[in-house]
Amino acid sequence: MFGRSDKSSTPEPTDAGGATSDAGHEAGKGRPTPSRREAEAARKQQIKIPKDPKAAKKATRERDREARAT
C-alpha cells in the first residue's frame, strides 16, 4: 500500500558472470601475524609510564612527537 510499485521501476541489468574487478583487492599484508605472546608483550610495553609526573609528561610529549613525525 505505501511501498513503491514494481511497475514504475525499470529492472537493472545484472552482470551475468562477467569479469570481476580485482582493483581494490590486495594480495596480502606483507608481514606475518604476531604470536599472542608477542602481541601482549608489545601492548604491555606501551602502557609503562614513569611514576614521576614530570617524567610522565615528558614521555607523553616525546611519544606524541614521534607519532606526528611518522
mmCIF file of the C-alpha atoms, coordinates in Angstrom:
data_MODEL
# 
_entry.id   MODEL 
# 
loop_
_atom_site.group_PDB 
_atom_site.id 
_atom_site.type_symbol 
_atom_site.label_atom_id 
_atom_site.label_alt_id 
_atom_site.label_comp_id 
_atom_site.label_asym_id 
_atom_site.label_entity_id 
_atom_site.label_seq_id 
_atom_site.pdbx_PDB_ins_code 
_atom_site.Cartn_x 
_atom_site.Cartn_y 
_atom_site.Cartn_z 
_atom_site.occupancy 
_atom_site.B_iso_or_equiv 
_atom_site.pdbx_formal_charge 
_atom_site.auth_seq_id 
_atom_site.auth_comp_id 
_atom_site.auth_asym_id 
_atom_site.auth_atom_id 
_atom_site.pdbx_PDB_model_num 
ATOM 1  C CA . MET A 1 1  ? 0.000  0.000   0.000   1.00 0.00 ? 1  MET A CA 1 
ATOM 2  C CA . PHE A 1 2  ? 2.668  2.513   0.976   1.00 0.00 ? 2  PHE A CA 1 
ATOM 3  C CA . GLY A 1 3  ? 5.642  0.894   -0.750  1.00 0.00 ? 3  GLY A CA 1 
ATOM 4  C CA . ARG A 1 4  ? 6.872  1.568   -4.239  1.00 0.00 ? 4  ARG A CA 1 
ATOM 5  C CA . SER A 1 5  ? 5.223  -0.301  -7.007  1.00 0.00 ? 5  SER A CA 1 
ATOM 6  C CA . ASP A 1 6  ? 7.380  -2.542  -9.190  1.00 0.00 ? 6  ASP A CA 1 
ATOM 7  C CA . LYS A 1 7  ? 5.546  -1.442  -12.320 1.00 0.00 ? 7  LYS A CA 1 
ATOM 8  C CA . SER A 1 8  ? 7.112  2.022   -12.430 1.00 0.00 ? 8  SER A CA 1 
ATOM 9  C CA . SER A 1 9  ? 10.698 0.936   -11.812 1.00 0.00 ? 9  SER A CA 1 
ATOM 10 C CA . THR A 1 10 ? 12.866 -0.427  -14.594 1.00 0.00 ? 10 THR A CA 1 
ATOM 11 C CA . PRO A 1 11 ? 14.821 -3.595  -13.889 1.00 0.00 ? 11 PRO A CA 1 
ATOM 12 C CA . GLU A 1 12 ? 18.545 -3.010  -13.517 1.00 0.00 ? 12 GLU A CA 1 
ATOM 13 C CA . PRO A 1 13 ? 20.822 -5.014  -15.803 1.00 0.00 ? 13 PRO A CA 1 
ATOM 14 C CA . THR A 1 14 ? 22.753 -7.673  -13.933 1.00 0.00 ? 14 THR A CA 1 
ATOM 15 C CA . ASP A 1 15 ? 26.272 -8.766  -14.702 1.00 0.00 ? 15 ASP A CA 1 
ATOM 16 C CA . ALA A 1 16 ? 25.919 -12.397 -15.730 1.00 0.00 ? 16 ALA A CA 1 
ATOM 17 C CA . GLY A 1 17 ? 29.301 -13.814 -14.728 1.00 0.00 ? 17 GLY A CA 1 
ATOM 18 C CA . GLY A 1 18 ? 31.408 -11.176 -16.447 1.00 0.00 ? 18 GLY A CA 1 
ATOM 19 C CA . ALA A 1 19 ? 34.924 -10.267 -15.418 1.00 0.00 ? 19 ALA A CA 1 
ATOM 20 C CA . THR A 1 20 ? 35.084 -9.209  -11.803 1.00 0.00 ? 20 THR A CA 1 
ATOM 21 C CA . SER A 1 21 ? 37.097 -6.196  -10.783 1.00 0.00 ? 21 SER A CA 1 
ATOM 22 C CA . ASP A 1 22 ? 40.066 -7.033  -8.553  1.00 0.00 ? 22 ASP A CA 1 
ATOM 23 C CA . ALA A 1 23 ? 41.433 -3.489  -8.486  1.00 0.00 ? 23 ALA A CA 1 
ATOM 24 C CA . GLY A 1 24 ? 40.573 -2.992  -4.790  1.00 0.00 ? 24 GLY A CA 1 
ATOM 25 C CA . HIS A 1 25 ? 41.867 -6.390  -3.641  1.00 0.00 ? 25 HIS A CA 1 
ATOM 26 C CA . GLU A 1 26 ? 45.358 -6.569  -2.178  1.00 0.00 ? 26 GLU A CA 1 
ATOM 27 C CA . ALA A 1 27 ? 47.499 -9.703  -2.255  1.00 0.00 ? 27 ALA A CA 1 
ATOM 28 C CA . GLY A 1 28 ? 48.455 -9.652  1.432   1.00 0.00 ? 28 GLY A CA 1 
ATOM 29 C CA . LYS A 1 29 ? 49.540 -7.504  4.321   1.00 0.00 ? 29 LYS A CA 1 
ATOM 30 C CA . GLY A 1 30 ? 53.233 -8.218  3.791   1.00 0.00 ? 30 GLY A CA 1 
ATOM 31 C CA . ARG A 1 31 ? 54.085 -9.415  7.294   1.00 0.00 ? 31 ARG A CA 1 
ATOM 32 C CA . PRO A 1 32 ? 53.225 -12.435 9.432   1.00 0.00 ? 32 PRO A CA 1 
ATOM 33 C CA . THR A 1 33 ? 50.629 -12.256 12.169  1.00 0.00 ? 33 THR A CA 1 
ATOM 34 C CA . PRO A 1 34 ? 52.347 -11.759 15.546  1.00 0.00 ? 34 PRO A CA 1 
ATOM 35 C CA . SER A 1 35 ? 52.000 -14.512 18.102  1.00 0.00 ? 35 SER A CA 1 
ATOM 36 C CA . ARG A 1 36 ? 49.795 -13.911 21.113  1.00 0.00 ? 36 ARG A CA 1 
ATOM 37 C CA . ARG A 1 37 ? 52.842 -13.646 23.376  1.00 0.00 ? 37 ARG A CA 1 
ATOM 38 C CA . GLU A 1 38 ? 54.442 -11.000 21.139  1.00 0.00 ? 38 GLU A CA 1 
ATOM 39 C CA . ALA A 1 39 ? 51.212 -9.012  20.870  1.00 0.00 ? 39 ALA A CA 1 
ATOM 40 C CA . GLU A 1 40 ? 50.656 -8.993  24.645  1.00 0.00 ? 40 GLU A CA 1 
ATOM 41 C CA . ALA A 1 41 ? 54.280 -8.010  25.307  1.00 0.00 ? 41 ALA A CA 1 
ATOM 42 C CA . ALA A 1 42 ? 54.080 -5.129  22.838  1.00 0.00 ? 42 ALA A CA 1 
ATOM 43 C CA . ARG A 1 43 ? 50.843 -3.914  24.397  1.00 0.00 ? 43 ARG A CA 1 
ATOM 44 C CA . LYS A 1 44 ? 52.246 -4.070  27.939  1.00 0.00 ? 44 LYS A CA 1 
ATOM 45 C CA . GLN A 1 45 ? 55.411 -2.262  26.887  1.00 0.00 ? 45 GLN A CA 1 
ATOM 46 C CA . GLN A 1 46 ? 53.402 0.688   25.567  1.00 0.00 ? 46 GLN A CA 1 
ATOM 47 C CA . ILE A 1 47 ? 51.497 1.047   28.853  1.00 0.00 ? 47 ILE A CA 1 
ATOM 48 C CA . LYS A 1 48 ? 54.588 1.636   31.015  1.00 0.00 ? 48 LYS A CA 1 
ATOM 49 C CA . ILE A 1 49 ? 54.547 5.221   32.312  1.00 0.00 ? 49 ILE A CA 1 
ATOM 50 C CA . PRO A 1 50 ? 57.088 6.734   34.730  1.00 0.00 ? 50 PRO A CA 1 
ATOM 51 C CA . LYS A 1 51 ? 55.737 7.297   38.257  1.00 0.00 ? 51 LYS A CA 1 
ATOM 52 C CA . ASP A 1 52 ? 57.158 10.820  38.372  1.00 0.00 ? 52 ASP A CA 1 
ATOM 53 C CA . PRO A 1 53 ? 54.517 13.195  36.894  1.00 0.00 ? 53 PRO A CA 1 
ATOM 54 C CA . LYS A 1 54 ? 57.139 15.414  35.290  1.00 0.00 ? 54 LYS A CA 1 
ATOM 55 C CA . ALA A 1 55 ? 58.835 12.450  33.618  1.00 0.00 ? 55 ALA A CA 1 
ATOM 56 C CA . ALA A 1 56 ? 55.441 11.064  32.574  1.00 0.00 ? 56 ALA A CA 1 
ATOM 57 C CA . LYS A 1 57 ? 54.539 14.325  30.809  1.00 0.00 ? 57 LYS A CA 1 
ATOM 58 C CA . LYS A 1 58 ? 57.924 14.385  29.104  1.00 0.00 ? 58 LYS A CA 1 
ATOM 59 C CA . ALA A 1 59 ? 57.496 10.786  27.917  1.00 0.00 ? 59 ALA A CA 1 
ATOM 60 C CA . THR A 1 60 ? 53.971 11.539  26.677  1.00 0.00 ? 60 THR A CA 1 
ATOM 61 C CA . ARG A 1 61 ? 55.178 14.590  24.742  1.00 0.00 ? 61 ARG A CA 1 
ATOM 62 C CA . GLU A 1 62 ? 58.013 12.576  23.196  1.00 0.00 ? 62 GLU A CA 1 
ATOM 63 C CA . ARG A 1 63 ? 55.658 9.752   22.186  1.00 0.00 ? 63 ARG A CA 1 
ATOM 64 C CA . ASP A 1 64 ? 53.196 12.242  20.658  1.00 0.00 ? 64 ASP A CA 1 
ATOM 65 C CA . ARG A 1 65 ? 56.017 13.978  18.778  1.00 0.00 ? 65 ARG A CA 1 
ATOM 66 C CA . GLU A 1 66 ? 57.147 10.646  17.310  1.00 0.00 ? 66 GLU A CA 1 
ATOM 67 C CA . ALA A 1 67 ? 53.563 9.785   16.338  1.00 0.00 ? 67 ALA A CA 1 
ATOM 68 C CA . ARG A 1 68 ? 53.185 13.075  14.472  1.00 0.00 ? 68 ARG A CA 1 
ATOM 69 C CA . ALA A 1 69 ? 56.541 12.629  12.719  1.00 0.00 ? 69 ALA A CA 1 
ATOM 70 C CA . THR A 1 70 ? 55.585 9.262   11.249  1.00 0.00 ? 70 THR A CA 1 
# 
